[in-house]
Amino acid sequence: MIPTISLRRSSLADLSAVDRLLARSYPRLLAADYPPSTLVLAVPLISRARPELLFSGRYFLAEDPSGKVIAAGGWSRGAPSGSEGVEDTGHVRHVATDPDVVRQGVGRALMTRVIEDAQGAGMAWLDCLSTRTAVPFYAALGFRPLHHTDITLAPGIVFPAIRMMADLRRL
């Protein structure tokens, strides 16, 4: 059952709320699929909100009735590495759900909004660098796993991920 939520586009004013969500989410949800040695190095780097996403107009927040941010995520035209993307391919960016509302439809509602926004902008594909933990979630949304990949977060700090792709023309 989906809790009562509201979805909206983010703004730069949401930076600290998204930071708090990421800090709550990643350590708890990723612990089952990544060794502590990976998480101790990666979590401080991945659990920081990205200002460029927050004011892009393509990043969304789910809030509970009190206004607490319980999920966030979006998409970009360019790849997460900063390189130019393919014209009709968007990239899923920095998605997280509060661990206390996982498997209640909040993440699905948020990603449905992200997908609709990307489709409305003319994207035919969404490329996603998924955590191991989120592969079943993205698969349920129509993403297909392509291959394992390592994301270099900083010199000597590598985070294992799975590249997934969704054909938005078929969703």
Buried (B, 14 or more C-beta within 10 A) or exposed (E): EEBEBEBEBBEEEBBEBBBBBBBBBBBEBBBEBBEEEBBEBBBBEBBBBBEEBBBBEBBBBBBBEEEEBBBBBBBBBEBBEEEEBEEBBBBBBBBBBBBEBBEBBBBBBBBBBBBEBBBEEEBBBBBBBBBBBBBEBBBEBBBEBEEEEEBEBEEEEBBBBBBBBBEBEEB
